[in-house]
Amino acid sequence: QLAEIPGAEILNEVVLNQVLVRFPGGDEANRAAVAAIQRDGTCWLGGTEWHGRAALRVSFSNWATSDADVDLSAAAIAAAVS
């Protein structure tokens, strides 16, 4: 779902449960998106740097995470970067 957000760039090969994604607008815009998503509280994700560029690090590691949780999280991320 993250790859469907306009301008999203998935930075890593998703092998297990972690996705690194970057959105348009540069480093500050990506850092601001992390802060906005954390403030929103729908989900928690962290910021990181990948090859010297700011990005969002999204991990799914709880057995209780449902498809609905994933949908809500993707929507919150999309809203933060719109």
C-alpha positions as CSV (number, residue, x, y, z in Angstrom):
1,Q,0.0,0.0,0.0
2,L,2.9,2.4,0.7
3,A,4.2,2.0,-2.9
4,E,0.8,3.2,-4.1
5,I,1.1,6.6,-2.4
6,P,2.0,9.2,-5.0
7,G,5.8,9.8,-5.1
8,A,6.6,7.0,-2.7
9,E,10.0,5.3,-3.1
10,I,10.5,1.9,-1.4
11,L,14.2,1.9,-0.6
12,N,14.9,-1.6,0.4
13,E,14.1,-5.1,-0.8
14,V,11.3,-6.1,1.6
15,V,12.4,-9.5,2.9
16,L,10.9,-9.8,6.3
17,N,8.9,-7.2,8.3
18,Q,10.7,-3.9,7.6
19,V,10.1,-1.3,4.9
20,L,12.1,1.8,4.3
21,V,10.2,4.4,2.3
22,R,10.9,7.9,1.2
23,F,8.5,10.5,0.0
24,P,9.0,13.7,-2.2
25,G,10.0,16.9,-0.6
26,G,13.4,16.2,0.7
27,D,14.9,15.3,4.1
28,E,12.9,17.8,6.1
29,A,9.6,16.7,4.6
30,N,10.4,13.1,5.4
31,R,11.4,14.0,9.0
32,A,8.2,16.0,9.3
33,A,6.1,13.1,8.1
34,V,7.7,10.8,10.8
35,A,6.8,13.4,13.5
36,A,3.3,13.9,12.2
37,I,2.6,10.1,12.1
38,Q,4.0,9.7,15.6
39,R,1.7,12.6,16.8
40,D,-1.3,11.0,15.1
41,G,-0.9,7.8,17.1
42,T,-2.6,5.5,14.6
43,C,0.7,3.6,14.3
44,W,4.3,4.2,15.4
45,L,7.2,4.3,13.0
46,G,10.7,5.7,13.2
47,G,12.9,7.8,11.1
48,T,16.1,6.7,9.6
49,E,18.7,7.6,7.1
50,W,19.4,5.5,4.0
51,H,22.4,6.3,1.9
52,G,22.5,9.7,3.5
53,R,18.8,10.6,2.9
54,A,16.0,10.8,5.5
55,A,13.4,8.1,5.3
56,L,10.6,6.4,7.2
57,R,11.2,3.0,8.8
58,V,8.1,0.9,9.1
59,S,8.2,-2.5,10.9
60,F,5.4,-5.0,11.4
61,S,6.3,-7.4,14.3
62,N,3.2,-8.1,16.3
63,W,1.2,-11.3,15.7
64,A,-1.9,-9.4,16.6
65,T,-1.5,-6.8,13.7
66,S,-4.6,-7.3,11.5
67,D,-5.2,-6.3,7.9
68,A,-7.4,-3.5,9.2
69,D,-4.5,-2.2,11.3
70,V,-2.3,-2.2,8.2
71,D,-5.0,-0.3,6.2
72,L,-5.4,2.3,8.9
73,S,-1.6,2.7,9.2
74,A,-1.2,3.1,5.4
75,A,-4.0,5.7,5.4
76,A,-2.3,7.6,8.3
77,I,1.0,7.6,6.5
78,A,-0.6,8.8,3.2
79,A,-2.4,11.6,5.1
80,A,0.9,12.7,6.7
81,V,2.7,13.0,3.4
82,S,-0.1,14.6,1.4
